[in-house]
Amino acid sequence: MARGLPSTACLARFCQKLNRLKPLEESSMETSLRRCLSTLDLTLLGVGGMVGSGLYVLTGTVAKDMAGPAVLLSFL
């Protein structure tokens, strides 16, 4: 094994920790909806929010620099 690289067992434990779910009491689950967001779901939600806000900023910058007074026409 190369020096400094983690073992396969260590990587497997790390992946299990990333995919764990917190158990909730039954009294707090008085809804028909399931609470099952995983680490991947939360990560993708954060990335999507950043990309979405970046598109709004980029659109405004392009409209300001290239469209000038015709901003409404450039959005259409």
N, C-alpha and C positions, 0 to 999 in steps of 0.2 A: 504494500500500500504506500502511496506517495506521502511524503511528510507534510503535515498541515491540513490534509484533506479529511473531512469527517467520514466515519464508517457508515455502512449501509444501515445498521441498526440505529445509529444516531439520527440519520436522516428520516427513518421511518417513525421514530418517536416524535421528531419535530413536526412531521406531517400530521400525525395523530393529534398533537396539541393544537395545530391550526384548525382542524376540523371538529373540535369538540363543541358540544352544545351545553348550555347551562340548564340543569333541570329546574323546573318551576313547580311550586306547590299547586295542587289541584284547586284550591280555593281561589287562586288568582286567575285561573283559566275558565272563567264563567262566560266565555264567548265561543262562537262556533269557528272563529278564525284561528289558524295555526300560526304560531310564532316560530319560524324556522329559517331565519336569515343566517347563512353561513359566512365564514370569513371571506370567501370568494365573492359572495353577493354584496357584502358591505364594501369590499375593495372596488368592485365594478361600479357600484353606486357612487362612490367618491370620485372615481375617474370620470364617470359620465357627467357629474356635476361640474368638474373642472373644465372638461372639453366644452360643455354647453355654455358656460360663462365666458370662455375664451372666444367662442364664435360670436357672441354678442359684442365683445370688445373689438374684435377684428372687423366685424361688419361696420361698426361706428367709425373706426379709424379709416377704413377704406372709403367710406362715404364722405368723410371730412376731407381727405386728401385728394380724392379723384372726382367726386361728384360736385362739390362746391354747393351752390345754391339749389341745385337740382337733386337734393337728398331724397325727397319723396319719390321722384321718378326713378332714381337708382334702386330704391327698395322694391319698387314695382317691377 
